[in-house]
């Protein structure tokens, strides 16, 4: 981790965490990924330099505010962008409408998963805004993912505190470990979702079979 980042987080604490998370969530590049930043912040809470609940609340606030700024920016300008049809949006208006209806009805889990995935977080806010997904659909999911995302990474940093020096000596392996942990969590959500969906389909089929008797 860059020594400058360590210095600013250690010196300015919650303010530094908020600013760094917020800037990355609105699309500005940071020297380190937010996930690693939160893990380090969790480690500082283990050391007693920061208070764990305040770290989590700071990260949630920064993430939720930042992602909503990005979302509302594209939500308000989405119709104009689609009319202009820039080359970076190779989608027809009809396809956009179909995608919007599909996500509004049954795509909430997909938004949740993409918002938890490091490489698709920012794009998810842009795409949902561009597709004109209603705020009453996006905002609750954004809040839930902010809470999940911040809590997972900060708590991981807190829990691995005793082994921090060992892990930082193998930082590349540590990054892959974080990705693996997140992949397992997302896989569990996906399995639960599709299990529930199959159950609902079976119930519908049983009801239809019963009606035909």
N, C-alpha and C positions, 0 to 999 in steps of 0.2 A: 504494500500500500504506500502511495506517495507520502513522504514525510510532511509535506505541506498540509495535506488533508488531515493527517494525524494531529498536527499542531492546531489547526483551526477547530476541529471537533473537540479536542481536549480543552482548548482555551474558551471557546464560545458555546460549547455544549449544544443545547437544544436549538438555539438559533442557527448554528451551522448545519445541524441535521436538517432543519426545516428548509433552509435555503437550498442546500444541495439536492435534496429530494425533489423539491418544488421545481427547480430549474430543469432537472432531467425529465420530469413529467410533462413539462410544456415543450419539450423537444430540444432543449439546449444540452450539448454534450458535457459530460463530467469526466474528470480524470479516472474515476472508478465507477463501476456499476452500482446502482442504488442498493442492490441486494447485498453486495460486499460491505457497503457503507453501513447498512442496518446491522449486519452481523458484527461489525466492529463496534458499533454503538451498544449492542447487547453485551459485548465483552466488557466495555467500559462500565456498564451497569453492574456486571459481576465484580469488577474491581472496586465498586463503591463510588466511582466518580460521577455517575449519573443514576437517576432513579428510574428503575425499569418501567413502571406504568407511564411515566412522563415521556420516556423515549418512544414507547409505542404510540401514545396519543399524538406526539409531535409528528411521527412518521405518517400516521393515518391522516392527520390534518393536511400535511403538505401534499400527500399523494392525492387525496380527494379533491382538494382545491385545484391543484395543477391539472389533473385529468379532466375536470369539468370545464376549466377554461379552454382546453384544447377541444373538448367535445362541443361546447356551445359555439365556439368560433366556426367550426365546420357545420354545425347544425343551422346556424343563422345564414351561412353563405352557401350551404349545400345546393339549394335550388338554383342559385345563380351559376354555380360551378357546373352543374349538370346541363343547364341551358347552353353554356359556352362550350361544353364538351371538350375540355383540354385533352391533349394526348395522354396525359398521365392518368386519366380516368376513362379507360376503354370500355365503358359500360353504357348500354342504351338506357333510356328513361324507363322503358318497360321492364327491363331486367332489374333495374334499381328498385322499382315498385315491388316486384316479386320477392326480391331479397329482403326488403323492409318488412313485408307482411310475414314472411317466413320467420325472420328473427324475432319480430314482435310477438308471434304466437308460440314458438317453440325453440327459439335460439338463445334464451337467457343463459343456459348452461355453457354454450359456446362462448358467449361474451365473458362469462366468469372465468373459463379456462384460459382464454386468450389474455385476459387482464392479469392472470397469475403467472403467465409465461414471460420470462425476461425479454425475449427478442420480439414479442408482439404486443407488449403493454401499450406503448404510445400509439402504435398503428390502430389498435382497437378503438381508442377514443376518436381518432380521425375518421375511421370507417363508419362507426355507428353514427357519428354526427353527419357525415356525408350521406348516409342512407336515410337520414331523417327519422331515425329511431326516436320515439317520443321520450321526453325526459322522465315520465312516470315509469318507463321501462328501464331506461339506462341508469338513472340516479340510484335506485336501491341496489342494483347490482354493483355499481361503482363503489358504493359505501361498503357493501359486504366484502368485496374483493380488497378494498383498502385495509379493512380490519384484518382479514385473513393474511394478506401479504405482509403487512407490517408486523403482525404478531408472530408469524412463523419465523421470519428471519431474525428479528430481535431476540426472540426466545432461544433460537438456535445459538446465537452468539453468546447469550448468557449461560446456556448449559455447557457449552464447550470451553468456557473460561479456563478451567483447570488445565486443559490441553492446548491452550492457545499457542504457546511458543512452539510446540511440536508441529501444529498444523501450519503455522506461518512459514516454517522451513520447507514445507511441501505445498506451497500455495496453489500450484496448478492442479494437484490432486484434490485439494480442498474445494476448488471451484467446481470440479466435476462431481464431487460429493454433494455439494449444494444442489446442482442440477438433478442429480439422481434422486435426492430426497424429494424435490419438487415433483419430479416425474412420477414417483410412487404415489404421492398425494393426489395428483391430478388423475392418475390411472384409477385410483379408488373411487373418485367422484364419477368418472366416466362409467365404470362398471356398475355402480349403484344406480346411475341415471338410466342406463339401458336395461338394467334388470327391472326397474320399476316400469319402464315403458313397455317391455315385453309382457309384464304382468297385466298392465292395463289393456293391451291388445288381446290377450287371452280372455280377459273378462268380457270384453266387447264381443269377441267371437262366441263365447258361451251364451251371452245374452241373445245374439242373433240366431244361434242354433235353437235356443229355447223358443224363440218367437215363431220359428218355422215349424215347430212340432204341432 
